[in-house]
Amino acid sequence: MPELPEVEVSRLGIDPHVSGHTIQQFIIRNARLRWPVDLDLPERLSQAVITHTARRGKYLILYCVCADKTQGALLIHLGMSGSLRIVEPSAAVQKHDHLDWVFDTHVLRYHDPRRFGSLHWHDLADGDVLMHPRLVGLGIEPFDDAFNGAYFYKHIRTRTQAIKVALLSGDIVVGVGNIYASEVLFRCKIHPETPAQSLTRKQCEQMAAQIKIVLHAAIEKGGSTLKDFVNSDGTSGYFQMHYNVYDRAGEPCTRCGHDIQRIVQAQRATYFCATCQKRTQPKSKKNTA
Ligand SMILES: [Zn+2]
């Protein structure tokens, strides 16, 4: 599943090929994505100029000025298996190629075998795109300067759920998906089942810093795949990182050599080292574990 780093790398990969370009034609081959694609879009987007791109959480945003001067934004979510790439106009359409933005010299093509992705139009006359129902409830961006240990501590203190589950909820900070949540907790030596509200201020400082470091490293790593967005086979945008714990159950911990464990939390797999990430007990209680 594409996580925040993949979405940001997708944005960086397509941006030079879409920003400042005029859409000659928008083609819908299959409107049945997670939510139906608006069938008025081909008419609305004909001769629209994409002015710039942005990202909020795992949503890619293409800002547009339409031929009738209406200003709006396209919100693209890649779902479980969506990808974007730039192809020649003559490139053969493959199975699962659902949407095309046709420009003068090239095409932006959306491919999604499982069709959990989505495309929404937001008219900027209705307000800032960040107020769109799909974006308004999202937590702070991890690279926002306002996201720091103090912010994280303040928002985590009221949460009784396990820290791993709180991270995945995306309403405190976005972008810490299943892979990165396991990695961040390993780096901070925090057991994934630790109640969120029991984390110390110091642990929150460390987690906020590691979240930025881990996600930044993933985007950097993805930067080496940017050329794959042009005329590739459609697997562009996903990249394999080296993980300390994620998907390594039974393999030795990179820090202590003990086996990595796998547990399930809120229907998602969590990987951790039980030696490095010791369960901490509430100060007021005896050790009953
Ligand atoms: Zn270990």
Residues whose N, C-alpha, C, O or C-beta is under 5 A from the ligand:
A	BS01	ZN	C253 R255 C256 G257 C273 T275 C276
